[in-house]
């Protein structure tokens, strides 16, 4: 058809579209290569251009209609299916919602562009093909792209077989490998260093050996080596990044609620220090430690040399193995939230202790006990208060010593023991007060029995004293002893309770024994009183005889005038003598001055022994007690006081020894010699020896303290 000479507009319009297109194509070729033998055939060439113009207009109109026509949007179920394929850890990223929305919008637009592009493509593909030769020459950007693709085909190192070998080595070395397992969290930094050392001793030498063989180096041009090694370094970087990202993700997965069996376990303790209940380590410290593990993983493998730096024996540049910021941020946020959630229960457990028992340590209990001791209370009220603290101590003791949470094993024994000691301390304060009151009441009972015994043994001085004594004994038997028996019953009740809850001192036990033996011992006093009654009757008989004799003597004096006064005085004296004899039978109270002398004699020794014992206890507390509780100034003052008191006692005993020696000389009649203090210093008197030993200890302690 292209060679026929009868082509015109009407002929072209009557032909099928495909034939017209072929005609246009041939015309285009003829226009490019005009020859004289075809000139006559196309004398109506303007008709052909008109046809081409119509075809272009129609093509553009159809294209515009296709692009502007409405299309059904992408179905929401398709987008939901795409979103469901995204890994859950990526969707937890803070900006993931925004990115998902942008991706969905982009996918919707791309879906519409594809539909527009391929709608009607089969029908007008031929027109586009035959119109293409009529377009202008290719643009410079398309030419550049073609040139770029050609160069890439000649220098595309990623397709080199050695790169596949590097991938295989990385696959074998890194498959299933993570830098840290859940059971190794205690030594995370050390474990990461071990894994890094293992990788640098196995994987890295294989890569270097593979890339530096003569076969690989020989087949590459010198100017291509740098780009080849850069490609290998990039591949190494991707593998290391993948390993670090997988290690970070694996560590984050330990804290996934669905992986409770993989959750690392940390040991924490409830402590009591400086009067405050706390948890160790603190929640912030534990959170920081866990996040530090992620940082240890992310900071690993950052000193892997590139091939060029290894060949040049330099430490830099290194392969880029940094974990992407979005992955690291996601990991830190996820782990922080998980750790804080798991630490809520231990914190609540601590708060239950604070809520229930803080009043024991914040001064409330101390104020309560002090107020109770200032007031007057019965024995039952004391025991009730003591039992409250003992019940509190048992309640604390029955609390669990260890509490197990998913991520935390909480030790509570230290805090429990401290709180129990506090409760027992307040109970002991009340018990000591109760023991002191019990001791006072026992002493009162003993005092009353002693008074009864003394009254029953005293000698009446006159008839009135004897009558009073008889009345007193009758009152004692009928009333006083009954009151004392009631007090003994109360003392027995108190003693039975205190033996169950308190360790009695030997002195208190001896006093209690004395108290409960008094009812038996006092019977001897009453028997002695009966003997006194018998002696009273005998004395009365003798008294009658003395009275009769006195009357006879008075009659003899009646006739003497001058001697009346003198004899009267003698008679009065005789009456006094008789009265004194009458008093003799009434058991008058006797005194024992020897007792006071003995007390005065032993008092210095008692003071010495008590003071030396106090010094030994104080020294033991300083040497064996807590170092933080020592106060240098207070210790120095107390040491000086001990030294002064012991020195005074030493001087006292030395002077006493001197006086004793002088008295002994006077009694024996020896020649008087002055006894010097130097002679007394000889270790003869045990008191002097004890004082000297105490002073030596104090001096030694002062020298030790000053060192």
C-alpha positions as CSV (number, residue, x, y, z in Angstrom):
1,X,0.0,0.0,0.0
2,X,2.9,2.3,0.6
3,X,3.9,2.2,-3.1
4,X,0.5,2.9,-4.6
5,X,0.1,6.2,-6.4
6,X,-3.6,6.8,-5.6
7,X,-3.5,7.6,-1.9
8,X,-5.6,10.5,-0.7
9,X,-7.5,11.6,2.4
10,X,-10.7,9.7,1.4
11,X,-8.7,6.5,0.7
12,X,-7.0,6.7,4.1
13,X,-10.2,7.3,6.0
14,X,-11.7,4.2,4.4
15,X,-8.8,2.0,5.4
16,X,-8.7,0.1,8.7
17,X,-6.9,1.8,11.5
18,X,-4.0,-0.7,11.5
19,X,-3.4,-0.2,7.8
20,X,-3.4,3.6,8.3
21,X,-0.8,3.2,11.0
22,X,1.4,1.1,8.7
23,X,0.9,3.8,6.1
24,X,2.0,6.5,8.5
25,X,5.1,4.4,9.4
26,X,6.1,4.1,5.7
27,X,5.5,7.8,5.2
28,X,7.7,8.6,8.0
29,X,10.4,6.4,6.5
30,X,10.0,8.0,3.1
31,X,10.3,11.4,4.7
32,X,13.6,10.4,6.2
33,X,14.9,9.0,3.1
34,X,13.2,10.9,0.1
35,X,13.9,9.6,-3.4
36,X,12.7,10.9,-6.7
37,X,10.8,7.8,-7.7
38,X,8.4,8.2,-4.7
39,X,7.9,11.9,-5.2
40,X,4.9,11.6,-7.5
41,X,3.3,9.1,-5.3
42,X,3.0,11.5,-2.4
43,X,2.1,14.7,-4.1
44,X,-0.8,15.0,-1.7
45,X,1.5,14.7,1.4
46,X,-0.5,17.3,3.3
47,X,-3.3,14.7,3.6
48,X,-1.0,12.4,5.4
49,X,0.0,15.1,7.9
50,X,-3.6,15.8,8.5
51,X,-4.2,12.2,9.3
52,X,-1.3,12.1,11.7
53,X,-2.5,15.2,13.5
54,X,-6.0,13.6,13.9
55,X,-4.4,10.5,15.3
56,X,-2.4,12.4,17.8
57,X,-5.4,14.4,19.0
58,X,-7.5,11.3,19.4
59,X,-4.7,9.5,21.3
60,X,-4.3,12.4,23.7
61,X,-8.0,12.6,24.2
62,X,-8.3,9.0,25.0
63,X,-5.3,9.1,27.3
64,X,-6.9,12.1,29.2
65,X,-10.2,10.2,29.5
66,X,-8.5,7.2,30.9
67,X,-6.5,9.2,33.4
68,X,-9.5,11.3,34.6
69,X,-12.1,8.6,34.8
70,X,-13.1,7.4,38.3
71,X,-11.7,4.2,39.6
72,X,-12.7,2.0,42.5
73,X,-10.2,2.6,45.4
74,X,-8.1,-0.1,46.9
75,X,-10.1,-2.3,49.3
76,X,-9.6,-1.7,53.0
77,X,-9.2,-5.5,53.6
78,X,-6.2,-5.5,51.3
79,X,-4.5,-2.7,53.4
80,X,-5.3,-4.5,56.6
81,X,-3.7,-7.7,55.2
82,X,-0.6,-5.8,54.3
83,X,-0.4,-4.1,57.7
84,X,-0.8,-7.5,59.5
85,X,2.4,-8.7,57.8
86,X,4.5,-6.1,59.5
87,X,6.5,-7.4,62.5
88,X,4.9,-6.5,65.9
89,X,8.1,-5.0,67.3
90,X,8.2,-2.5,64.3
91,X,4.7,-1.4,65.0
92,X,5.7,-0.5,68.6
93,X,8.0,2.2,67.3
94,X,6.7,5.7,68.5
95,X,6.2,7.0,64.9
96,X,4.9,3.7,63.5
97,X,1.3,5.0,63.2
98,X,2.3,8.0,61.2
99,X,4.6,5.9,58.9
100,X,1.8,3.3,58.4
101,X,-0.6,6.0,57.4
102,X,1.9,7.5,54.8
103,X,2.6,4.0,53.4
104,X,-1.1,3.3,53.0
105,X,-1.6,6.6,51.2
106,X,1.3,5.8,48.9
107,X,0.0,2.3,48.2
108,X,-3.4,3.7,47.3
109,X,-1.9,6.2,44.9
110,X,0.3,3.5,43.3
111,X,-2.7,1.2,42.9
112,X,-4.5,4.0,41.0
113,X,-1.5,4.8,38.8
114,X,-1.1,1.1,37.9
115,X,-4.8,0.9,36.9
116,X,-4.6,4.1,34.9
117,X,-1.4,2.9,33.2
118,X,-2.7,-0.5,32.1
119,X,-6.3,0.5,31.3
120,X,-6.7,0.3,27.4
121,X,-3.1,-0.5,27.0
122,X,-3.8,-3.4,24.6
123,X,-6.0,-1.2,22.3
124,X,-3.7,1.8,21.9
125,X,-0.3,0.1,22.3
126,X,0.1,0.0,18.5
127,X,-0.6,3.6,18.1
128,X,1.9,4.5,20.8
129,X,4.4,2.3,19.0
130,X,4.0,3.9,15.6
131,X,3.8,7.4,17.0
132,X,7.1,7.0,18.8
133,X,9.3,7.4,15.8
134,X,7.7,10.8,15.2
135,X,8.7,12.0,18.7
136,X,11.8,14.1,19.3
137,X,15.1,12.5,20.0
138,X,15.8,11.1,23.4
139,X,16.5,13.5,26.2
140,X,20.0,13.8,27.7
141,X,18.7,12.3,31.1
142,X,17.7,9.1,29.3
143,X,21.0,8.9,27.5
144,X,22.8,9.4,30.8
145,X,20.7,6.7,32.4
146,X,21.7,4.3,29.6
147,X,25.3,5.2,30.0
148,X,25.1,4.7,33.8
149,X,23.5,1.3,33.4
150,X,26.2,0.2,31.0
151,X,28.9,1.2,33.4
152,X,27.2,-0.5,36.2
153,X,27.0,-3.7,34.3
154,X,30.8,-3.5,33.8
155,X,31.5,-2.7,37.5
156,X,28.7,-4.4,39.4
157,X,30.9,-6.1,42.1
158,X,28.0,-7.4,44.1
159,X,27.6,-10.1,41.4
160,X,31.1,-11.3,41.9
161,X,31.3,-14.9,43.1
162,X,33.3,-13.9,46.2
163,X,30.4,-11.9,47.4
164,X,28.3,-15.0,47.5
165,X,31.0,-16.7,49.4
166,X,31.0,-13.9,52.0
167,X,27.3,-14.3,52.3
168,X,27.7,-18.0,52.9
169,X,30.3,-17.5,55.6
170,X,28.1,-14.9,57.3
171,X,25.1,-17.3,57.1
172,X,27.1,-20.1,58.6
173,X,28.7,-17.9,61.3
174,X,25.8,-15.8,62.3
175,X,22.8,-18.1,61.9
176,X,21.3,-18.6,65.4
177,X,23.9,-16.4,67.0
178,X,23.1,-13.6,69.4
179,X,25.5,-11.6,71.5
180,X,23.7,-12.3,74.8
181,X,21.5,-15.0,76.2
182,X,18.9,-14.4,78.9
183,X,20.9,-16.4,81.4
184,X,24.0,-14.3,80.9
185,X,22.6,-10.9,81.9
186,X,24.7,-10.8,85.0
187,X,27.9,-10.4,83.0
188,X,26.5,-8.7,79.8
189,X,29.6,-6.7,79.0
190,X,31.9,-9.7,79.4
191,X,29.7,-11.9,77.3
192,X,29.5,-9.3,74.5
193,X,33.3,-9.1,74.6
194,X,33.6,-12.9,74.4
195,X,31.2,-13.0,71.4
196,X,33.0,-10.2,69.7
197,X,36.4,-11.9,70.2
198,X,34.9,-15.1,68.9
199,X,33.7,-13.4,65.7
200,X,37.0,-11.6,65.2
201,X,38.8,-14.9,65.5
202,X,36.6,-16.9,63.2
203,X,34.5,-14.9,60.8
204,X,36.8,-12.0,60.2
205,X,39.9,-14.0,59.3
206,X,37.9,-16.0,56.8
207,X,36.6,-12.9,55.1
208,X,40.1,-11.3,54.9
209,X,41.6,-14.5,53.6
210,X,38.9,-14.8,50.9
211,X,39.3,-11.2,49.8
212,X,43.1,-11.1,49.7
213,X,43.8,-14.2,47.7
214,X,46.0,-13.7,44.6
215,X,43.2,-15.2,42.4
216,X,40.7,-12.4,43.4
217,X,43.3,-9.6,43.4
218,X,44.7,-10.7,40.1
219,X,41.5,-10.7,38.1
220,X,40.6,-7.1,39.1
221,X,42.2,-4.0,37.8
222,X,44.0,-1.8,40.2
223,X,41.5,1.0,39.9
224,X,38.7,-1.4,40.7
225,X,40.2,-2.8,44.0
226,X,39.0,0.1,46.1
227,X,35.4,-0.1,44.9
228,X,35.5,-3.9,45.2
229,X,36.7,-3.7,48.8
230,X,34.1,-1.0,49.5
231,X,31.4,-3.4,48.2
232,X,32.8,-6.2,50.4
233,X,32.9,-3.8,53.4
234,X,29.3,-2.8,52.7
235,X,28.3,-6.5,52.7
236,X,30.2,-7.0,56.0
237,X,28.5,-4.0,57.4
238,X,25.1,-5.3,56.5
239,X,25.8,-8.7,58.1
240,X,27.1,-7.1,61.4
241,X,24.2,-4.7,61.5
242,X,21.8,-7.6,61.1
243,X,23.6,-9.6,63.9
244,X,23.4,-6.6,66.3
245,X,19.8,-5.9,65.4
246,X,18.9,-9.5,65.9
247,X,20.7,-9.5,69.2
248,X,18.9,-6.3,70.3
249,X,15.6,-7.7,69.2
250,X,16.3,-11.0,71.0
251,X,17.1,-9.2,74.2
252,X,13.9,-7.1,73.8
253,X,12.0,-10.3,73.2
254,X,13.1,-11.5,76.7
255,X,10.7,-8.9,78.1
256,X,7.8,-9.8,75.9
257,X,4.8,-10.8,78.1
258,X,4.3,-13.9,75.9
259,X,7.8,-15.1,76.7
260,X,7.7,-15.2,80.5
261,X,10.0,-18.3,80.6
262,X,12.7,-16.2,78.9
263,X,12.4,-13.2,81.2
264,X,15.7,-12.5,83.1
265,X,15.5,-12.7,86.8
266,X,17.1,-10.0,89.1
267,X,17.7,-10.3,92.8
268,X,16.6,-7.4,95.0
269,X,16.4,-6.9,98.8
270,X,14.3,-4.9,101.2
271,X,16.7,-3.1,103.5
272,X,16.4,-1.1,106.6
273,X,19.1,1.6,107.0
274,X,19.2,4.8,109.0
275,X,15.7,4.3,110.2
276,X,14.3,4.0,106.6
277,X,12.8,1.1,104.7
278,X,14.1,0.9,101.1
279,X,14.8,-1.5,98.3
280,X,18.3,-2.4,97.0
281,X,19.2,-1.8,94.3
282,X,16.9,1.0,93.7
283,X,14.3,0.9,90.9
284,X,16.2,3.5,89.0
285,X,19.5,1.6,89.3
286,X,18.0,-1.6,88.1
287,X,16.4,0.1,85.2
288,X,19.7,1.8,84.3
289,X,21.5,-1.6,84.5
290,X,19.0,-3.2,82.1
291,X,19.3,-0.4,79.6
292,X,23.1,-0.6,79.9
293,X,22.9,-4.1,78.7
294,X,21.2,-2.9,75.4
295,X,24.0,-0.3,75.1
296,X,26.6,-2.9,75.6
297,X,25.1,-5.0,72.8
298,X,24.8,-2.0,70.5
299,X,28.4,-0.8,71.2
300,X,29.8,-4.2,70.3
301,X,31.6,-5.0,67.0
302,X,32.4,-1.3,66.4
303,X,36.1,-1.8,65.8
304,X,35.9,-4.2,62.8
305,X,38.5,-3.0,60.3
306,X,37.7,-2.6,56.6
307,X,39.8,-4.6,54.1
308,X,41.7,-1.4,53.2
309,X,42.5,-0.6,56.9
310,X,43.5,-4.2,57.5
311,X,45.9,-4.1,54.5
312,X,47.3,-0.8,55.6
313,X,47.7,-2.0,59.2
314,X,45.7,0.9,60.6
315,X,42.8,0.9,63.1
316,X,40.5,3.1,61.0
317,X,38.3,3.3,59.1
318,X,36.1,0.6,60.5
319,X,33.1,-1.2,59.1
320,X,29.9,0.7,59.9
321,X,28.0,-1.6,62.3
322,X,25.9,0.9,64.1
323,X,22.4,-0.2,65.1
324,X,19.9,2.2,63.5
325,X,18.6,4.9,65.8
326,X,15.0,3.9,65.3
327,X,15.7,0.3,66.3
328,X,17.8,1.4,69.3
329,X,15.2,3.9,70.4
330,X,12.4,1.3,70.0
331,X,14.4,-1.2,72.1
332,X,15.1,1.2,74.9
333,X,11.5,2.4,75.1
334,X,10.1,-1.1,75.0
335,X,12.5,-2.5,77.6
336,X,12.1,0.6,79.8
337,X,8.3,0.2,79.8
338,X,8.6,-3.6,80.5
339,X,11.0,-3.1,83.3
340,X,8.9,-0.4,84.9
341,X,5.9,-2.6,84.7
342,X,7.7,-5.6,86.3
343,X,9.0,-3.3,89.0
344,X,5.6,-2.1,90.0
345,X,4.8,-5.3,92.1
346,X,8.1,-5.2,94.1
347,X,7.5,-1.5,94.7
348,X,3.9,-2.2,95.9
349,X,5.3,-4.9,98.2
350,X,7.7,-2.4,99.8
351,X,4.8,0.1,100.2
352,X,2.8,-2.6,102.1
353,X,5.6,-2.8,104.6
354,X,5.8,1.0,104.8
355,X,2.0,1.3,105.2
356,X,1.8,-1.4,107.9
357,X,5.0,-0.9,109.9
358,X,6.4,2.6,109.3
359,X,5.0,3.7,112.6
360,X,7.5,1.4,114.3
361,X,10.5,3.3,112.9
362,X,9.3,6.9,112.4
363,X,9.1,7.7,116.1
364,X,5.3,7.0,116.6
365,X,5.9,3.8,118.5
366,X,8.6,5.5,120.6
367,X,6.3,8.3,121.5
368,X,3.5,5.9,122.3
369,X,5.8,3.9,124.7
370,X,7.2,7.0,126.4
371,X,3.7,8.3,127.0
372,X,2.6,4.9,128.3
373,X,5.5,4.8,130.8
374,X,4.8,8.3,132.1
375,X,1.3,7.3,133.0
376,X,0.2,5.0,135.8
377,X,-1.0,1.6,134.6
378,X,-1.8,-1.8,136.1
379,X,0.0,-5.0,135.6
380,X,-2.7,-6.2,133.2
381,X,-2.4,-3.0,131.1
382,X,1.4,-3.5,130.9
383,X,1.0,-7.1,129.8
384,X,-1.6,-6.1,127.2
385,X,0.8,-3.6,125.7
386,X,3.7,-6.0,125.7
387,X,1.6,-8.7,124.0
388,X,0.7,-6.2,121.3
389,X,4.4,-5.8,120.4
390,X,5.0,-9.5,120.7
391,X,2.1,-10.2,118.4
392,X,3.4,-7.7,115.9
393,X,6.8,-9.3,116.0
394,X,5.3,-12.7,115.3
395,X,3.2,-11.3,112.5
396,X,6.4,-9.8,110.9
397,X,8.2,-13.1,111.4
398,X,5.5,-15.1,109.6
399,X,5.8,-12.9,106.5
400,X,7.5,-14.6,103.6
401,X,11.3,-14.2,103.6
402,X,11.4,-14.3,99.8
403,X,8.8,-13.1,97.3
404,X,9.0,-14.3,93.7
405,X,7.8,-12.0,90.9
406,X,8.2,-12.7,87.2
407,X,11.4,-10.7,86.9
408,X,12.4,-10.1,90.5
409,X,13.3,-12.3,93.4
410,X,12.8,-10.1,96.4
411,X,14.7,-10.8,99.6
412,X,12.8,-9.6,102.7
413,X,14.7,-11.2,105.5
414,X,16.8,-8.2,106.4
415,X,13.9,-5.8,106.7
416,X,11.8,-8.4,108.5
417,X,14.6,-9.0,111.1
418,X,15.0,-5.2,111.6
419,X,11.3,-4.6,112.1
420,X,11.1,-7.6,114.5
421,X,14.0,-6.2,116.5
422,X,12.2,-2.9,116.7
423,X,9.1,-4.5,118.0
424,X,11.0,-6.6,120.5
425,X,13.0,-3.5,121.6
426,X,9.8,-1.7,122.6
427,X,8.4,-4.9,124.3
428,X,11.7,-5.2,126.2
429,X,11.5,-1.5,127.4
430,X,8.0,-2.2,128.8
431,X,9.2,-5.5,130.3
432,X,12.2,-3.9,132.0
433,X,9.9,-1.3,133.5
434,X,7.5,-4.1,134.6
435,X,10.5,-6.0,136.1
436,X,11.6,-2.9,138.0
437,X,8.1,-2.4,139.4
438,X,7.9,-6.0,140.3
439,X,11.3,-5.7,142.1
440,X,10.1,-2.7,144.0
441,X,6.9,-4.5,145.1
442,X,9.0,-7.5,146.2
443,X,11.2,-5.3,148.2
444,X,8.2,-3.7,149.9
445,X,6.9,-7.2,150.8
446,X,10.2,-8.2,152.2
447,X,10.4,-4.9,154.1
448,X,7.0,-5.6,155.7
449,X,8.0,-9.1,156.7
450,X,11.3,-7.8,158.1
451,X,9.4,-5.2,160.2
452,X,7.2,-8.0,161.5
453,X,10.2,-10.1,162.4
454,X,12.0,-7.2,164.1
455,X,8.9,-6.2,166.0
456,X,8.5,-9.7,167.2
457,X,12.2,-9.9,168.4
458,X,12.5,-6.5,170.1
459,X,12.7,-6.3,173.9
460,X,9.8,-4.2,175.5
461,X,11.1,-1.3,177.6
462,X,8.0,-1.0,179.8
463,X,4.6,-2.3,180.3
464,X,3.1,-0.1,177.7
465,X,5.6,-1.3,175.1
466,X,4.8,-4.9,176.0
467,X,1.1,-4.2,175.6
468,X,1.6,-2.6,172.3
469,X,3.7,-5.5,171.2
470,X,1.0,-8.0,172.1
471,X,-1.6,-5.9,170.2
472,X,0.7,-5.6,167.2
473,X,1.2,-9.4,167.0
474,X,-2.5,-10.0,167.2
475,X,-3.1,-7.5,164.4
476,X,-0.4,-9.0,162.3
477,X,-1.8,-12.5,162.6
478,X,-5.3,-11.4,161.7
479,X,-4.9,-8.8,159.0
480,X,-1.4,-8.0,158.0
481,X,-0.6,-11.5,157.0
482,X,-3.7,-11.8,154.9
483,X,-2.7,-8.6,153.0
484,X,0.7,-10.0,152.5
485,X,-0.6,-13.3,151.2
486,X,-2.6,-11.4,148.6
487,X,0.5,-9.4,147.6
488,X,2.4,-12.7,147.3
489,X,-0.3,-14.1,145.1
490,X,0.0,-11.1,142.8
491,X,3.8,-11.4,142.8
492,X,3.4,-15.1,141.9
493,X,1.2,-14.1,138.9
494,X,3.7,-11.5,137.8
495,X,6.6,-13.8,138.2
496,X,5.0,-16.6,136.1
497,X,4.3,-14.2,133.3
498,X,7.8,-12.7,133.3
499,X,9.5,-16.1,133.4
500,X,7.7,-16.9,130.1
501,X,8.6,-13.6,128.3
502,X,11.7,-12.3,129.9
503,X,15.1,-13.6,131.1
504,X,15.4,-12.8,134.8
505,X,18.7,-11.6,136.3
506,X,20.2,-13.8,139.1
507,X,19.6,-11.0,141.6
508,X,15.9,-10.9,140.7
509,X,15.6,-14.6,141.0
510,X,17.2,-14.6,144.4
511,X,14.9,-11.8,145.5
512,X,11.9,-13.7,144.3
513,X,13.0,-16.8,146.3
514,X,13.4,-14.7,149.4
515,X,9.9,-13.2,149.0
516,X,8.2,-16.6,148.6
517,X,10.1,-18.1,151.6
518,X,9.1,-15.3,154.0
519,X,5.7,-17.0,155.0
520,X,7.6,-20.0,156.2
521,X,10.4,-18.0,157.9
522,X,8.0,-15.7,159.7
523,X,6.5,-18.6,161.6
524,X,9.7,-18.7,163.8
525,X,9.0,-15.2,164.8
526,X,5.6,-16.1,166.1
527,X,7.0,-19.1,168.0
528,X,9.5,-16.8,169.6
529,X,6.7,-14.5,170.6
530,X,5.0,-17.3,172.4
531,X,8.2,-17.9,174.4
532,X,8.1,-14.2,175.2
533,X,4.7,-14.6,176.7
534,X,5.9,-17.3,179.0
535,X,8.9,-15.3,180.0
536,X,6.6,-12.4,180.7
537,X,4.6,-14.3,183.3
538,X,7.9,-15.3,185.1
539,X,9.1,-11.7,185.0
540,X,5.8,-10.5,186.5
541,X,6.4,-12.8,189.5
542,X,9.9,-11.5,190.1
543,X,8.6,-8.0,189.7
544,X,6.2,-8.5,192.6
545,X,9.0,-9.6,194.9
546,X,11.1,-6.5,194.0
547,X,8.2,-4.2,194.7
548,X,7.7,-5.7,198.2
549,X,11.4,-5.3,199.0
550,X,11.2,-1.7,197.8
551,X,8.3,-1.0,200.2
552,X,10.3,-2.3,203.1
553,X,13.3,0.0,202.2
554,X,11.0,3.0,202.0
555,X,9.6,2.3,205.5
556,X,13.1,2.3,206.9
557,X,13.7,5.8,205.5
558,X,10.5,7.2,206.9
559,X,12.1,8.1,210.3
560,X,15.0,9.9,208.9
561,X,14.3,13.6,208.4
562,X,17.5,14.9,207.1
563,X,18.0,12.0,204.8
564,X,14.5,12.1,203.4
565,X,15.4,13.9,200.3
566,X,18.5,11.8,199.7
567,X,16.7,8.6,200.5
568,X,13.8,9.7,198.3
569,X,16.2,10.2,195.5
570,X,17.6,6.8,196.2
571,X,14.2,5.4,196.2
572,X,13.4,7.0,192.9
573,X,16.6,5.6,191.6
574,X,15.5,2.2,192.9
575,X,12.1,2.7,191.3
576,X,13.9,3.5,188.1
577,X,15.9,0.4,188.5
578,X,12.8,-1.7,189.1
579,X,11.2,-0.1,186.1
580,X,14.2,-0.9,184.0
581,X,14.0,-4.5,185.1
582,X,10.4,-4.5,184.0
583,X,11.3,-3.1,180.7
584,X,13.8,-5.9,180.3
585,X,11.1,-8.4,180.0
586,X,9.3,-6.5,177.3
587,X,11.9,-7.2,174.6
588,X,13.2,-3.8,173.7
589,X,14.5,-3.1,170.1
590,X,18.1,-3.7,169.9
591,X,20.5,-1.9,167.5
592,X,23.5,-3.3,165.6
593,X,26.1,-0.6,165.0
594,X,28.5,-3.3,163.6
595,X,26.3,-3.5,160.5
596,X,26.8,0.2,159.7
597,X,30.5,-0.2,160.3
598,X,30.7,-3.1,158.0
599,X,28.8,-1.2,155.3
600,X,31.0,1.8,155.7
601,X,34.0,-0.6,155.4
602,X,33.0,-2.4,152.2
603,X,31.5,0.5,150.3
604,X,34.8,1.6,148.7
605,X,35.4,-2.0,147.6
606,X,32.0,-2.2,146.0
607,X,32.5,1.1,144.3
608,X,35.9,-0.1,142.9
609,X,34.5,-3.4,141.6
610,X,31.5,-1.7,139.9
611,X,33.7,1.0,138.3
612,X,36.3,-1.5,137.0
613,X,33.4,-3.6,135.5
614,X,32.0,-0.5,133.9
615,X,35.4,0.3,132.3
616,X,35.8,-3.3,131.0
617,X,32.3,-3.2,129.4
618,X,32.9,0.2,127.9
619,X,36.2,-0.8,126.4
620,X,34.7,-4.0,125.0
621,X,31.9,-2.0,123.3
622,X,34.4,0.4,121.8
623,X,36.8,-2.4,120.5
624,X,34.2,-4.9,119.3
625,X,31.2,-2.7,118.4
626,X,30.3,-0.8,115.3
627,X,33.1,1.6,114.1
628,X,30.6,4.1,112.7
629,X,29.0,4.7,116.2
630,X,32.3,5.8,117.8
631,X,32.8,9.5,118.7
632,X,36.4,10.5,119.4
633,X,35.6,13.5,121.6
634,X,33.1,11.5,123.8
635,X,35.6,8.6,124.1
636,X,38.4,10.9,125.2
637,X,36.2,12.5,127.8
638,X,35.0,9.1,129.2
639,X,38.6,7.7,129.3
640,X,39.7,10.8,131.3
641,X,36.9,10.3,133.7
642,X,37.7,6.6,134.2
643,X,41.3,7.4,134.8
644,X,40.5,10.1,137.4
645,X,38.1,7.9,139.3
646,X,40.4,5.0,139.4
647,X,43.3,7.2,140.5
648,X,41.1,8.6,143.4
649,X,40.3,5.0,144.5
650,X,43.9,4.0,144.3
651,X,44.9,6.9,146.6
652,X,42.1,6.1,149.0
653,X,43.2,2.5,149.4
654,X,46.9,3.5,149.7
655,X,46.0,5.9,152.5
656,X,43.9,3.3,154.2
657,X,46.7,0.8,154.0
658,X,49.1,3.4,155.6
659,X,46.6,4.0,158.4
660,X,46.2,0.3,159.0
661,X,49.9,-0.2,159.2
662,X,50.2,2.7,161.7
663,X,47.4,1.3,163.9
664,X,49.1,-2.1,163.8
665,X,52.4,-0.6,165.0
666,X,50.7,1.2,167.9
667,X,48.9,-2.0,169.0
668,X,52.0,-4.2,168.8
669,X,54.2,-1.6,170.5
670,X,56.7,-1.6,167.8
671,X,59.0,1.3,167.2
672,X,57.3,4.0,165.3
673,X,58.4,4.3,161.8
674,X,57.0,6.5,159.1
675,X,55.3,4.3,156.4
676,X,55.9,5.9,153.1
677,X,53.5,5.7,150.1
678,X,56.3,4.0,148.1
679,X,56.2,1.1,150.5
680,X,52.4,0.9,150.2
681,X,52.7,0.6,146.4
682,X,53.9,-2.9,146.8
683,X,51.3,-5.4,145.5
684,X,50.1,-6.5,149.0
685,X,46.4,-5.2,149.0
686,X,44.2,-6.8,146.3
687,X,42.3,-3.5,146.0
688,X,45.6,-1.7,145.2
689,X,46.5,-4.4,142.6
690,X,43.0,-4.0,141.0
691,X,43.4,-0.2,140.8
692,X,46.9,-0.5,139.3
693,X,45.7,-3.0,136.7
694,X,42.8,-0.8,135.7
695,X,45.0,2.3,135.4
696,X,47.5,0.3,133.2
697,X,44.6,-0.8,130.9
698,X,43.3,2.8,130.6
699,X,46.8,4.1,129.8
700,X,47.4,1.4,127.2
701,X,44.0,2.3,125.6
702,X,44.8,6.0,125.5
703,X,48.1,5.3,123.7
704,X,46.4,2.9,121.2
705,X,43.6,5.5,120.5
706,X,46.1,8.3,119.9
707,X,48.0,6.1,117.4
